[in-house]
Amino acid sequence: MSTPVVLTEEPMSDNVNQPQHYRSGEIECIDAIRASLGPEGFAAYCQGNVLKYVWRWRHKGGVEDLRKAGVYLDWLIGAASQ
């Protein structure tokens, strides 16, 4: 008789909205970028990332890249609305 395998649930990483590799303690990288670039610089940064992720989605990241583009587009809209 084999021993049953017990699976523990670990929190799933969200590579689109809050990737763990972009967090240092309590500070998320995007917040540091926003603070250092200012509103116009941050908007330009977001626009460039939207272009990057839409450009490469078929060849690299698939739908996840489109979701990332959507996150950057939402941030761009937020920056443009201020």
C-alpha positions in Angstrom: 0.0 0.0 0.0 1.4 3.4 -0.9 1.4 6.4 1.4 -1.1 9.1 0.3 0.4 12.3 -1.0 -0.8 15.4 0.8 -0.8 18.6 -1.3 -0.5 21.9 0.5 -1.9 24.9 -1.2 0.6 27.7 -1.6 -0.5 31.1 -2.6 -0.4 31.4 -6.4 1.9 34.0 -7.8 0.2 36.7 -9.9 2.7 37.4 -12.6 0.5 40.1 -14.1 -0.7 42.3 -11.2 1.8 41.7 -8.4 4.8 39.6 -9.5 6.8 38.7 -6.4 10.1 39.3 -8.2 9.3 43.0 -8.4 8.8 43.5 -4.6 11.4 44.4 -2.1 9.9 44.3 1.4 6.9 46.6 1.4 7.9 48.5 -1.7 6.8 47.4 -5.1 9.0 48.3 -8.0 6.3 50.1 -10.0 5.7 52.4 -7.1 9.4 53.4 -7.0 9.3 53.9 -10.7 6.2 56.1 -10.5 7.7 58.2 -7.7 11.1 58.6 -9.5 9.7 59.5 -12.9 6.9 61.9 -12.0 3.5 61.9 -13.8 4.6 62.6 -17.4 7.6 60.2 -17.2 5.5 57.5 -15.7 2.9 57.9 -18.4 5.6 57.6 -21.1 7.0 54.5 -19.3 3.5 52.9 -19.3 2.9 53.7 -22.9 6.2 52.0 -23.9 5.4 48.9 -21.9 1.9 48.7 -23.5 3.6 48.7 -26.9 6.2 46.2 -25.8 3.7 43.6 -24.5 1.3 44.0 -27.5 4.3 43.7 -29.9 5.6 40.5 -28.5 2.5 38.6 -27.3 2.2 36.2 -30.2 5.9 35.2 -30.0 6.7 35.2 -26.3 4.2 35.5 -23.5 0.9 34.8 -25.2 -2.3 36.0 -23.4 -0.3 36.8 -20.3 1.5 39.5 -22.2 -1.8 40.9 -23.3 -2.9 41.0 -19.6 0.3 42.8 -18.7 -0.3 45.3 -21.5 -3.8 45.8 -20.0 -2.3 46.6 -16.6 0.1 49.1 -18.1 -2.8 50.6 -20.1 -4.9 51.0 -16.9 -1.9 52.7 -15.2 -1.5 55.0 -18.3 -5.2 55.9 -18.2 -4.9 56.7 -14.5 -1.8 58.9 -15.1 -3.5 60.7 -18.0 -6.6 61.3 -15.9 -4.8 63.2 -13.1 
